[in-house]
Amino acid sequence: MLSTIVTDTGQITLPEEIRQHLKLVSGSRVEFVIDEDGQVKIFPLNVAVETLSGILHLPDIQRASLEDMETAIVRGPNDWT
């Protein structure tokens, strides 16, 4: 288990292993979340877009075909009224 010390100003230094795992560098931003069990989780906010692929996967949603997308483009803003 890794640990660190909280300074008088509330700052901590993340252990190197954690920084490497989260790919954090000087100036990186992180977000802290307290989950329903009261555990604190840390998330890097400098995540590459490629790593986000699939996080919003909704299995019951049917994917649009290329033809459907092209039809929607042709309809354009007329479909919004």
Steps between C-alpha positions, in 0.01 A plus 500: 500500500628846412467797732593866523490787750261795496676835549374787715348652186317178408734403219619148430768354277372205302740208508693452175331165433157670507617788276639254247187283509276803437749649251517822702766761441564838657192715441264206445150541639317234699149462631405346834170314539351359819302190403190359669719289733691808618817407313690780330599439138739708293458545126747665263345777291773488236368182343559452128178495301582153368480353849142625539374286213203293610441656843152610395410166346126443508437139394130555421564787257510403133793649310429719200614368165708713266189544285301622804774750582514630142120540497515694826769729356287573194197578716716728709330758719159437341465198726522718814171682451 
